[in-house]
């Protein structure tokens, strides 16, 4: 067993420990080594290569804290990913996608970093993977940042209203009330990143549009950042319709989880087959997430893995 002791500043020691040492204990569990913090002295005990990689990651974290970045949700996953890849932590946590008040949106895992880079460098990007991997959240953050920098003129967020068969007339209320249950997750992400008053103003001016997928038919979407969420619930015809709405100076992001398809069994999901169709088309990127990219509660990773094992057993 290898042991190494690191001297930390007061600020970094407090951030690394977390309330009731929760962050430190979570790191210990995920990294598979002993971590002891006495005052400002952090002791690492474990496999030599892993101890040295962790020491490097803690050094990177200290630099970020000294620059004003706090240790927030997802930091543990970012450190573990950096240690596993033996790559600089600053590649992820130092890549700030969006700042809003005290929120700094950054990729937290290697998969999230590849996803962010793909969106920045491709016209169409598919983010495919389990719940909790940040597919929608990061896409909305990139869209909000692009709108703030005037790189696009509007944000368009859409998702299929599968539970209602997209026959929204059967639901009570006006159109806003009808679509709200299906689009609420997109509103929630947006309100995390833009003040509520600004969101309302953007909606009124048409600079932000949130609508069911059916409302995209017949349009050409220029100068826009367009996100199709829950794309596993699109049919082949709907996916083709959506992708062919792409106009000039626009970016498209398509997100979904092929293990959570709500379509009737006789209607195959377009997302499950899209890679085969578009793999040779230039300027289209595919990023696949796995359980290691889940940045919600640690139980979410275990639940995702348990369902994967069960699905494999049923095949």
C-alpha contacts under 8 A as a table, 3 or more apart, distances in Angstrom:
res1	aa1	res2	aa2	distance
1	X	45	X	6.58
1	X	46	X	5.18
1	X	47	X	5.65
1	X	48	X	6.84
2	X	44	X	7.96
2	X	45	X	5.59
2	X	46	X	5.34
2	X	47	X	5.79
2	X	48	X	4.95
2	X	51	X	7.08
3	X	43	X	6.99
3	X	44	X	5.54
3	X	45	X	4.47
3	X	46	X	6.68
3	X	48	X	7.64
3	X	51	X	7.37
4	X	43	X	5.70
4	X	44	X	5.22
4	X	45	X	6.70
4	X	51	X	7.25
5	X	41	X	6.48
5	X	42	X	5.49
5	X	43	X	4.31
5	X	44	X	6.25
6	X	41	X	5.70
6	X	42	X	5.09
6	X	43	X	6.41
6	X	55	X	7.53
7	X	40	X	5.81
7	X	41	X	4.83
7	X	42	X	6.43
8	X	12	X	6.05
8	X	13	X	5.81
8	X	40	X	5.05
8	X	41	X	6.20
8	X	42	X	7.18
8	X	62	X	7.77
9	X	12	X	5.31
9	X	13	X	6.10
9	X	40	X	6.33
10	X	13	X	5.18
10	X	14	X	6.21
10	X	40	X	6.31
11	X	14	X	5.40
11	X	15	X	6.33
11	X	65	X	7.60
11	X	66	X	7.91
12	X	15	X	5.10
12	X	16	X	5.93
12	X	62	X	5.78
12	X	65	X	6.40
12	X	66	X	7.75
13	X	16	X	5.16
13	X	17	X	6.08
13	X	37	X	7.93
13	X	39	X	7.64
13	X	40	X	5.83
14	X	17	X	5.34
14	X	18	X	6.25
15	X	18	X	5.46
15	X	65	X	7.99
15	X	70	X	7.02
15	X	71	X	5.84
16	X	23	X	6.28
16	X	24	X	6.21
16	X	71	X	7.07
17	X	20	X	7.39
17	X	21	X	4.53
17	X	22	X	6.56
17	X	23	X	5.45
17	X	24	X	4.93
17	X	37	X	7.74
18	X	21	X	5.02
18	X	22	X	5.47
18	X	23	X	5.04
18	X	24	X	6.91
19	X	22	X	5.77
19	X	23	X	7.49
21	X	24	X	5.30
21	X	25	X	6.13
22	X	25	X	5.22
22	X	26	X	6.05
23	X	26	X	5.08
23	X	27	X	6.12
23	X	76	X	7.05
24	X	27	X	5.12
24	X	28	X	6.19
24	X	35	X	7.13
25	X	28	X	4.97
25	X	29	X	6.25
25	X	35	X	7.75
26	X	29	X	5.14
26	X	30	X	6.18
26	X	76	X	7.13
27	X	30	X	5.17
27	X	31	X	5.79
27	X	76	X	5.97
27	X	80	X	7.57
28	X	31	X	5.37
28	X	32	X	5.85
28	X	33	X	5.53
28	X	34	X	5.86
28	X	35	X	5.84
29	X	32	X	5.42
29	X	33	X	7.22
30	X	80	X	6.84
31	X	80	X	6.29
32	X	46	X	7.70
33	X	44	X	7.16
33	X	45	X	5.88
33	X	46	X	4.99
33	X	47	X	7.72
33	X	51	X	7.95
34	X	43	X	7.88
34	X	44	X	5.91
34	X	45	X	5.05
34	X	46	X	6.54
35	X	42	X	6.94
35	X	43	X	5.67
35	X	44	X	4.98
35	X	45	X	6.60
36	X	42	X	5.63
36	X	43	X	5.00
36	X	44	X	6.76
37	X	40	X	6.81
37	X	41	X	5.68
37	X	42	X	4.51
37	X	43	X	6.39
38	X	41	X	5.35
38	X	42	X	6.62
44	X	51	X	6.16
44	X	55	X	7.87
45	X	51	X	6.66
46	X	50	X	6.93
46	X	51	X	5.92
47	X	50	X	5.33
47	X	51	X	5.97
48	X	51	X	5.08
48	X	52	X	6.16
49	X	52	X	5.26
49	X	53	X	6.15
50	X	53	X	5.06
50	X	54	X	6.01
50	X	83	X	6.93
51	X	54	X	5.10
51	X	55	X	6.12
52	X	55	X	5.02
52	X	56	X	6.30
53	X	56	X	5.15
53	X	57	X	6.30
53	X	83	X	5.28
53	X	86	X	5.90
54	X	57	X	4.96
54	X	58	X	6.10
54	X	79	X	7.71
54	X	83	X	5.68
55	X	58	X	5.10
55	X	59	X	6.19
56	X	59	X	5.04
56	X	60	X	6.32
56	X	88	X	7.73
57	X	60	X	5.02
57	X	61	X	6.14
57	X	79	X	6.23
57	X	82	X	6.68
57	X	83	X	6.69
57	X	88	X	6.66
57	X	89	X	5.66
58	X	61	X	4.88
58	X	62	X	6.12
58	X	79	X	7.84
59	X	62	X	5.06
59	X	63	X	6.44
60	X	63	X	5.17
60	X	64	X	6.44
60	X	88	X	7.00
60	X	89	X	5.85
60	X	90	X	6.26
61	X	64	X	5.09
61	X	65	X	6.20
61	X	89	X	6.98
61	X	90	X	7.63
62	X	65	X	5.09
62	X	66	X	6.16
63	X	66	X	5.18
63	X	67	X	6.35
64	X	67	X	5.03
64	X	68	X	6.55
64	X	69	X	5.34
64	X	70	X	7.75
64	X	90	X	7.58
64	X	93	X	7.91
64	X	94	X	7.21
65	X	68	X	5.11
65	X	69	X	4.70
65	X	70	X	5.71
65	X	71	X	7.46
66	X	69	X	7.18
69	X	104	X	7.88
71	X	75	X	5.97
72	X	75	X	5.72
73	X	76	X	7.63
73	X	295	X	7.56
73	X	296	X	8.00
74	X	77	X	5.26
74	X	78	X	6.26
74	X	108	X	5.73
74	X	295	X	5.30
74	X	296	X	7.44
75	X	78	X	4.94
75	X	79	X	6.21
75	X	93	X	7.91
75	X	108	X	6.50
76	X	79	X	5.21
76	X	80	X	6.23
77	X	80	X	5.11
77	X	81	X	6.03
77	X	108	X	6.26
77	X	109	X	6.39
77	X	292	X	7.99
77	X	293	X	7.77
77	X	295	X	6.57
78	X	81	X	5.11
78	X	82	X	6.13
78	X	89	X	6.95
78	X	92	X	7.09
78	X	93	X	7.28
78	X	107	X	7.90
78	X	108	X	4.46
78	X	109	X	5.08
78	X	110	X	7.92
79	X	82	X	5.07
79	X	83	X	6.15
79	X	89	X	6.43
80	X	83	X	5.09
80	X	84	X	6.07
81	X	84	X	5.11
81	X	85	X	6.15
81	X	109	X	5.64
81	X	110	X	6.33
82	X	85	X	5.25
82	X	86	X	5.51
82	X	87	X	5.04
82	X	88	X	6.13
82	X	89	X	5.35
82	X	109	X	7.79
82	X	110	X	7.74
83	X	86	X	4.78
83	X	87	X	6.76
84	X	87	X	7.94
87	X	91	X	7.66
88	X	91	X	5.60
88	X	92	X	7.89
89	X	92	X	5.74
89	X	93	X	6.26
89	X	94	X	7.47
90	X	93	X	5.11
90	X	94	X	4.30
90	X	95	X	7.07
91	X	94	X	5.69
91	X	95	X	6.22
91	X	113	X	7.92
92	X	95	X	5.37
92	X	106	X	6.54
92	X	107	X	5.23
92	X	108	X	5.89
92	X	109	X	6.88
92	X	110	X	7.43
92	X	113	X	6.10
93	X	96	X	6.85
93	X	106	X	5.48
93	X	107	X	6.26
93	X	108	X	6.42
94	X	106	X	7.25
95	X	106	X	5.73
95	X	107	X	7.00
96	X	99	X	7.10
96	X	104	X	6.25
96	X	105	X	5.78
96	X	106	X	4.77
96	X	107	X	7.79
97	X	104	X	7.44
97	X	105	X	5.47
97	X	106	X	5.48
97	X	107	X	7.85
97	X	138	X	7.89
97	X	141	X	6.61
97	X	142	X	6.21
97	X	145	X	7.22
98	X	103	X	7.97
98	X	104	X	5.87
98	X	105	X	5.21
98	X	106	X	7.40
98	X	141	X	6.03
98	X	142	X	7.04
98	X	144	X	7.75
98	X	145	X	5.87
98	X	193	X	7.77
99	X	102	X	7.39
99	X	103	X	5.67
99	X	104	X	4.58
99	X	105	X	6.40
99	X	193	X	7.75
100	X	103	X	5.04
100	X	104	X	6.52
100	X	193	X	5.71
100	X	194	X	7.03
103	X	193	X	7.90
105	X	138	X	7.54
105	X	141	X	7.14
107	X	110	X	7.75
107	X	112	X	5.06
107	X	113	X	5.18
107	X	116	X	7.32
107	X	138	X	7.70
108	X	112	X	6.30
108	X	113	X	7.24
108	X	293	X	7.86
108	X	295	X	7.47
109	X	112	X	5.15
109	X	113	X	6.25
109	X	292	X	7.75
109	X	293	X	5.71
110	X	113	X	5.10
110	X	114	X	6.27
110	X	293	X	7.52
111	X	114	X	5.17
111	X	115	X	6.16
111	X	287	X	7.45
111	X	288	X	7.38
111	X	289	X	5.89
111	X	293	X	6.12
112	X	115	X	4.92
112	X	116	X	6.18
112	X	133	X	7.53
112	X	134	X	7.26
112	X	135	X	7.83
112	X	289	X	7.83
112	X	293	X	6.98
113	X	116	X	5.20
113	X	117	X	6.19
114	X	117	X	5.16
114	X	118	X	6.01
114	X	287	X	7.10
115	X	118	X	5.07
115	X	119	X	6.30
115	X	127	X	6.94
115	X	287	X	5.84
116	X	119	X	5.30
116	X	120	X	6.35
116	X	138	X	7.27
116	X	139	X	7.79
116	X	142	X	7.97
117	X	120	X	5.13
117	X	121	X	6.30
118	X	121	X	5.23
118	X	122	X	5.80
118	X	125	X	6.59
118	X	285	X	6.32
118	X	287	X	7.74
119	X	122	X	5.45
119	X	123	X	7.18
119	X	124	X	7.22
119	X	125	X	5.74
119	X	139	X	7.99
119	X	251	X	7.86
119	X	253	X	7.21
119	X	285	X	7.91
122	X	125	X	6.44
122	X	251	X	7.65
122	X	283	X	5.09
122	X	284	X	6.03
122	X	285	X	6.45
123	X	250	X	7.00
123	X	251	X	4.85
123	X	252	X	6.11
123	X	283	X	5.73
123	X	284	X	6.43
124	X	251	X	6.08
124	X	252	X	4.68
124	X	253	X	5.75
124	X	254	X	7.69
124	X	283	X	6.57
124	X	284	X	4.85
124	X	285	X	6.36
125	X	252	X	6.42
125	X	253	X	4.88
125	X	254	X	6.23
125	X	284	X	5.73
125	X	285	X	4.65
125	X	286	X	5.89
125	X	287	X	7.51
126	X	253	X	5.91
126	X	254	X	4.73
126	X	255	X	5.83
126	X	284	X	7.83
126	X	285	X	6.16
126	X	286	X	4.81
126	X	287	X	6.11
127	X	135	X	6.07
127	X	253	X	7.40
127	X	254	X	6.14
127	X	255	X	4.70
127	X	256	X	6.63
127	X	286	X	6.29
127	X	287	X	5.04
127	X	288	X	6.04
127	X	289	X	7.39
128	X	135	X	7.70
128	X	255	X	5.77
128	X	256	X	5.18
128	X	257	X	5.61
128	X	258	X	7.42
128	X	286	X	7.64
128	X	287	X	6.32
128	X	288	X	4.90
128	X	289	X	6.09
129	X	133	X	7.09
129	X	135	X	7.94
129	X	256	X	6.50
129	X	257	X	4.90
129	X	258	X	7.24
129	X	288	X	5.72
129	X	289	X	4.53
129	X	290	X	5.98
130	X	133	X	6.36
130	X	256	X	7.89
130	X	257	X	5.36
130	X	259	X	7.41
130	X	289	X	6.90
130	X	290	X	6.58
130	X	291	X	7.00
130	X	294	X	7.57
130	X	304	X	7.02
131	X	134	X	7.81
131	X	257	X	7.11
131	X	294	X	7.16
131	X	304	X	7.97
132	X	135	X	7.81
132	X	293	X	7.81
132	X	294	X	4.88
132	X	295	X	5.84
132	X	296	X	5.50
132	X	300	X	7.42
133	X	289	X	6.87
133	X	290	X	7.85
133	X	291	X	7.86
133	X	293	X	5.18
133	X	294	X	4.28
133	X	295	X	5.92
133	X	296	X	7.73
134	X	137	X	5.11
134	X	138	X	5.74
134	X	294	X	7.50
134	X	295	X	7.36
135	X	138	X	5.79
135	X	139	X	6.35
135	X	255	X	6.19
135	X	256	X	7.91
136	X	139	X	5.13
136	X	140	X	6.11
136	X	186	X	7.89
136	X	229	X	6.73
136	X	255	X	6.59
137	X	140	X	5.24
137	X	141	X	6.20
137	X	189	X	5.99
138	X	141	X	4.94
138	X	142	X	6.18
139	X	142	X	5.17
139	X	143	X	6.17
139	X	227	X	7.24
139	X	253	X	6.96
140	X	143	X	4.94
140	X	144	X	6.08
140	X	186	X	7.95
140	X	189	X	6.80
140	X	190	X	6.58
140	X	227	X	7.68
141	X	144	X	5.12
141	X	145	X	6.15
141	X	190	X	7.74
141	X	193	X	6.78
142	X	145	X	5.09
142	X	146	X	6.10
143	X	146	X	5.09
143	X	147	X	6.20
143	X	155	X	6.44
143	X	225	X	5.79
143	X	226	X	7.99
144	X	147	X	5.14
144	X	148	X	6.16
144	X	155	X	7.58
144	X	190	X	7.74
144	X	193	X	7.15
144	X	194	X	7.48
145	X	148	X	5.08
145	X	149	X	6.23
146	X	149	X	5.17
146	X	150	X	6.11
146	X	151	X	5.07
146	X	152	X	6.00
146	X	225	X	7.82
147	X	150	X	4.90
147	X	151	X	5.96
147	X	152	X	5.36
147	X	153	X	6.38
147	X	154	X	6.45
147	X	155	X	7.17
148	X	151	X	7.68
149	X	152	X	7.89
150	X	153	X	6.35
152	X	155	X	7.64
152	X	223	X	5.15
152	X	224	X	5.28
152	X	225	X	6.50
152	X	249	X	7.48
152	X	250	X	7.26
153	X	207	X	6.42
153	X	223	X	5.50
153	X	224	X	5.87
154	X	206	X	7.21
154	X	207	X	4.15
154	X	208	X	5.51
154	X	209	X	7.67
154	X	223	X	6.92
154	X	224	X	5.02
154	X	225	X	6.48
155	X	207	X	6.12
155	X	208	X	4.73
155	X	209	X	6.23
155	X	224	X	5.68
155	X	225	X	4.87
155	X	226	X	5.97
156	X	208	X	5.92
156	X	209	X	4.79
156	X	210	X	5.92
156	X	211	X	7.85
156	X	224	X	6.87
156	X	225	X	6.17
156	X	226	X	4.67
156	X	227	X	6.30
157	X	186	X	7.08
157	X	208	X	7.84
157	X	209	X	6.20
157	X	210	X	4.73
157	X	211	X	6.55
157	X	226	X	5.92
157	X	227	X	4.92
157	X	228	X	6.27
157	X	229	X	7.59
158	X	183	X	7.40
158	X	210	X	5.76
158	X	211	X	5.15
158	X	212	X	5.29
158	X	213	X	5.42
158	X	226	X	7.84
158	X	227	X	6.19
158	X	228	X	5.01
158	X	229	X	6.23
159	X	182	X	7.46
159	X	183	X	7.05
159	X	211	X	7.30
159	X	212	X	5.37
159	X	213	X	5.24
159	X	228	X	5.41
159	X	229	X	4.88
159	X	230	X	5.94
159	X	231	X	6.93
160	X	166	X	7.06
160	X	182	X	7.82
160	X	212	X	5.60
160	X	213	X	4.97
160	X	214	X	7.26
160	X	229	X	7.80
160	X	230	X	7.03
160	X	231	X	7.30
160	X	233	X	6.52
160	X	234	X	6.61
161	X	164	X	5.82
161	X	165	X	6.30
161	X	166	X	5.02
161	X	179	X	7.70
161	X	182	X	5.92
161	X	212	X	6.20
161	X	213	X	7.41
162	X	165	X	4.74
162	X	166	X	5.95
162	X	233	X	6.64
162	X	262	X	7.05
162	X	263	X	6.99
163	X	166	X	7.49
163	X	262	X	7.77
164	X	167	X	5.74
164	X	168	X	6.27
164	X	170	X	7.95
165	X	168	X	7.67
166	X	212	X	7.68
166	X	214	X	6.99
167	X	170	X	6.43
168	X	171	X	5.56
168	X	175	X	7.96
168	X	178	X	6.17
168	X	179	X	7.34
169	X	172	X	7.58
169	X	178	X	7.76
171	X	178	X	5.65
172	X	177	X	7.33
172	X	178	X	6.40
173	X	176	X	7.67
173	X	177	X	5.30
173	X	178	X	6.05
174	X	177	X	5.35
174	X	178	X	6.21
175	X	178	X	4.96
175	X	179	X	6.27
176	X	179	X	5.55
176	X	180	X	5.95
177	X	180	X	5.29
177	X	181	X	7.83
178	X	181	X	7.26
179	X	182	X	5.62
179	X	183	X	6.26
179	X	211	X	7.29
179	X	212	X	6.93
180	X	183	X	5.21
180	X	184	X	5.51
181	X	184	X	5.51
182	X	185	X	7.48
182	X	212	X	7.89
183	X	186	X	5.47
183	X	187	X	6.54
183	X	210	X	7.04
183	X	211	X	7.27
183	X	212	X	7.57
184	X	187	X	4.98
184	X	188	X	6.11
185	X	188	X	5.02
185	X	189	X	6.33
186	X	189	X	5.24
186	X	190	X	6.18
186	X	210	X	7.83
187	X	190	X	5.05
187	X	191	X	6.12
188	X	191	X	5.25
188	X	192	X	6.47
189	X	192	X	5.25
189	X	193	X	6.93
190	X	193	X	5.42
190	X	194	X	6.18
190	X	199	X	7.72
191	X	194	X	5.31
191	X	195	X	6.33
191	X	196	X	6.03
191	X	199	X	7.21
192	X	195	X	7.78
194	X	198	X	6.52
194	X	199	X	6.29
195	X	198	X	5.29
195	X	199	X	6.27
196	X	199	X	5.03
196	X	200	X	6.24
197	X	200	X	5.19
197	X	201	X	6.23
198	X	201	X	4.96
198	X	202	X	5.99
199	X	202	X	5.09
199	X	203	X	6.10
199	X	208	X	7.48
200	X	203	X	5.05
200	X	204	X	6.19
201	X	204	X	5.12
201	X	205	X	6.22
202	X	205	X	5.14
202	X	206	X	5.96
202	X	207	X	4.82
202	X	208	X	5.30
203	X	206	X	5.06
203	X	207	X	6.00
203	X	208	X	4.88
203	X	209	X	6.14
204	X	207	X	7.71
205	X	208	X	7.69
206	X	209	X	6.04
211	X	215	X	6.38
212	X	215	X	5.68
212	X	216	X	7.66
213	X	216	X	5.59
213	X	217	X	7.81
213	X	228	X	7.83
213	X	238	X	7.95
213	X	242	X	7.65
214	X	217	X	6.02
216	X	219	X	5.91
216	X	242	X	6.77
216	X	245	X	7.40
217	X	241	X	6.61
217	X	242	X	7.34
217	X	245	X	7.73
218	X	245	X	7.59
219	X	245	X	5.92
220	X	245	X	4.80
220	X	246	X	6.17
220	X	247	X	5.54
221	X	224	X	6.28
221	X	245	X	5.74
221	X	246	X	5.44
221	X	247	X	4.76
221	X	248	X	7.59
221	X	250	X	7.26
222	X	246	X	6.95
222	X	247	X	4.21
222	X	248	X	4.91
222	X	249	X	6.07
222	X	250	X	5.72
223	X	247	X	7.17
223	X	248	X	6.16
223	X	249	X	4.71
223	X	250	X	4.89
224	X	249	X	6.94
224	X	250	X	4.65
224	X	251	X	6.44
225	X	250	X	5.70
225	X	251	X	4.87
225	X	252	X	6.06
226	X	250	X	7.44
226	X	251	X	6.10
226	X	252	X	4.73
226	X	253	X	6.28
227	X	252	X	5.82
227	X	253	X	4.78
227	X	254	X	5.87
227	X	255	X	7.70
228	X	231	X	6.27
228	X	252	X	7.77
228	X	253	X	6.28
228	X	254	X	4.75
228	X	255	X	6.26
229	X	254	X	6.11
229	X	255	X	5.01
229	X	256	X	6.26
230	X	233	X	6.10
230	X	234	X	7.99
230	X	255	X	5.95
230	X	256	X	4.58
230	X	257	X	7.05
231	X	234	X	5.36
231	X	239	X	7.97
231	X	254	X	6.49
231	X	255	X	5.78
231	X	256	X	4.83
231	X	257	X	7.65
231	X	270	X	7.77
231	X	271	X	6.25
232	X	255	X	7.99
232	X	256	X	5.18
232	X	257	X	5.91
232	X	258	X	5.45
232	X	260	X	7.22
232	X	261	X	5.58
232	X	262	X	7.94
232	X	269	X	5.59
232	X	270	X	6.67
232	X	271	X	5.12
232	X	272	X	7.13
233	X	261	X	5.69
233	X	262	X	6.00
233	X	263	X	5.77
233	X	269	X	6.03
233	X	270	X	7.71
233	X	271	X	7.91
234	X	237	X	7.92
234	X	238	X	5.71
234	X	239	X	6.04
234	X	263	X	7.85
234	X	269	X	5.80
234	X	270	X	5.73
234	X	271	X	7.19
235	X	238	X	5.17
235	X	239	X	6.19
235	X	267	X	6.68
235	X	268	X	6.40
235	X	269	X	5.30
235	X	270	X	4.94
236	X	239	X	5.17
236	X	240	X	6.16
236	X	268	X	7.74
236	X	269	X	6.91
236	X	270	X	4.52
237	X	240	X	5.25
237	X	241	X	6.13
238	X	241	X	5.00
238	X	242	X	6.11
239	X	242	X	5.08
239	X	243	X	6.14
239	X	270	X	6.35
239	X	271	X	7.99
240	X	243	X	5.30
240	X	244	X	6.12
241	X	244	X	5.44
241	X	245	X	6.65
242	X	245	X	5.39
242	X	246	X	7.70
243	X	246	X	5.94
246	X	250	X	6.77
246	X	251	X	7.94
246	X	252	X	7.50
247	X	250	X	5.96
256	X	271	X	7.41
257	X	260	X	5.68
257	X	261	X	7.43
258	X	261	X	5.94
258	X	269	X	7.82
258	X	271	X	6.88
258	X	272	X	6.12
261	X	269	X	7.11
263	X	267	X	6.14
263	X	268	X	7.28
263	X	269	X	7.17
264	X	267	X	5.48
264	X	268	X	7.87
265	X	268	X	6.78
268	X	272	X	7.98
269	X	272	X	5.62
269	X	273	X	7.40
270	X	273	X	5.61
270	X	274	X	6.02
271	X	274	X	5.12
271	X	275	X	7.83
272	X	275	X	7.63
273	X	276	X	5.74
273	X	277	X	6.80
274	X	277	X	5.15
274	X	278	X	6.11
275	X	278	X	5.31
275	X	279	X	5.18
275	X	286	X	7.48
276	X	279	X	5.67
277	X	280	X	7.80
278	X	281	X	5.24
278	X	284	X	7.43
279	X	284	X	7.65
281	X	284	X	6.18
289	X	292	X	7.81
289	X	293	X	6.06
290	X	293	X	5.61
290	X	294	X	7.31
291	X	294	X	5.39
291	X	301	X	5.35
291	X	304	X	6.49
291	X	305	X	6.71
292	X	301	X	7.16
294	X	300	X	7.15
294	X	301	X	5.98
295	X	298	X	7.57
296	X	300	X	6.33
296	X	301	X	7.91
297	X	300	X	5.58
297	X	301	X	7.59
298	X	301	X	5.51
298	X	302	X	6.87
299	X	302	X	4.99
299	X	303	X	6.04
300	X	303	X	5.01
300	X	304	X	6.07
301	X	304	X	5.18
301	X	305	X	6.23
302	X	305	X	5.10
302	X	306	X	6.04
303	X	306	X	5.02
303	X	307	X	6.24
304	X	307	X	5.36
304	X	308	X	6.27
305	X	308	X	4.98
305	X	309	X	6.23
306	X	309	X	5.23
306	X	310	X	6.24
307	X	310	X	4.98
307	X	311	X	6.04
308	X	311	X	5.11
308	X	312	X	6.17
309	X	312	X	5.13
309	X	313	X	6.22
310	X	313	X	5.09
310	X	314	X	6.33
311	X	314	X	5.16
311	X	315	X	6.55
312	X	315	X	5.41
